[in-house]
Amino acid sequence: MKSFFSKFDSTVLTMAGLRMLSASIEFSAAIVMLILNDVKKAVIVNSLLAIVGPIIFIITMTIGIFHIADQVSYGKLVFIGIGVFFILFGIYK
């Protein structure tokens, strides 16, 4: 199994691992909602997911941007940062 993972860049593996963690949390929350079988409690669980999603997004983007920072001009990094800001602004507004 080690040779399978050695084919991938460690940054890509980290980013993909965080996305798998996020997916696992989302799937677990869906199961919890089904088990609770109550709309009010399901809304509470869903509100917790609204916190987890953006945190995973920010961490994943930060890891990716740090990895490509030496390959991209400062102007492009500013545009990437502005894009991430607009995504987060759109989520919360």
C-alpha positions in Angstrom: 0.0 0.0 0.0 2.9 2.3 0.7 4.0 2.1 -3.0 0.5 3.2 -4.1 0.7 6.4 -2.0 4.3 7.1 -3.0 3.1 7.9 -6.6 1.3 11.0 -5.3 2.6 14.4 -4.3 2.4 14.7 -0.5 0.6 18.0 -0.7 -2.1 16.5 -3.0 -2.4 13.6 -0.6 -2.9 16.0 2.3 -5.5 18.0 0.5 -7.3 14.9 -0.6 -7.2 13.5 2.9 -8.8 16.6 4.3 -11.5 16.3 1.7 -12.1 12.7 2.6 -12.3 13.7 6.3 -14.8 16.4 5.4 -16.8 13.9 3.4 -16.7 11.4 6.3 -18.0 14.1 8.7 -20.8 15.0 6.3 -21.8 11.4 5.8 -21.8 10.8 9.6 -23.9 13.9 10.1 -26.5 12.6 7.6 -26.6 9.3 9.5 -27.0 11.2 12.8 -29.9 13.2 11.3 -31.6 10.0 10.2 -31.1 8.4 13.7 -32.4 11.5 15.5 -35.5 11.7 13.2 -36.3 15.2 14.4 -36.3 18.3 12.2 -35.1 20.7 15.0 -32.2 18.4 15.9 -31.4 17.9 12.2 -31.1 21.7 11.8 -28.7 21.8 14.7 -26.5 19.1 13.1 -26.7 20.9 9.8 -25.6 24.2 11.4 -22.5 22.4 12.8 -21.7 21.3 9.2 -21.8 25.0 8.2 -18.8 25.5 10.4 -16.9 22.5 9.4 -17.1 23.0 5.6 -15.5 26.4 5.4 -12.8 25.4 7.8 -11.8 22.4 5.7 -12.0 24.7 2.6 -9.7 27.3 4.1 -7.1 24.8 5.3 -7.1 22.9 2.0 -6.7 26.1 0.0 -4.0 27.4 2.3 -2.0 24.1 1.9 -2.3 24.3 -1.9 -1.4 28.0 -2.1 1.6 27.6 0.0 2.8 24.7 -2.2 2.4 26.7 -5.4 3.5 30.1 -4.0 7.0 29.9 -5.4 5.7 29.0 -8.9 3.0 31.8 -9.2 3.5 35.5 -9.5 2.4 37.8 -6.6 -0.3 39.3 -8.8 -1.8 35.8 -9.4 -1.6 35.0 -5.7 -3.5 38.2 -4.9 -6.2 37.1 -7.4 -6.4 33.7 -5.8 -6.7 35.3 -2.3 -9.5 37.6 -3.6 -11.3 34.6 -5.1 -11.1 32.7 -1.8 -12.4 35.8 0.0 -15.4 36.1 -2.4 -16.2 32.4 -2.0 -16.2 32.8 1.8 -18.1 36.1 1.6 -20.7 34.4 -0.6 -21.1 31.6 1.9 -21.7 33.9 4.9 -23.7 36.7 3.3 
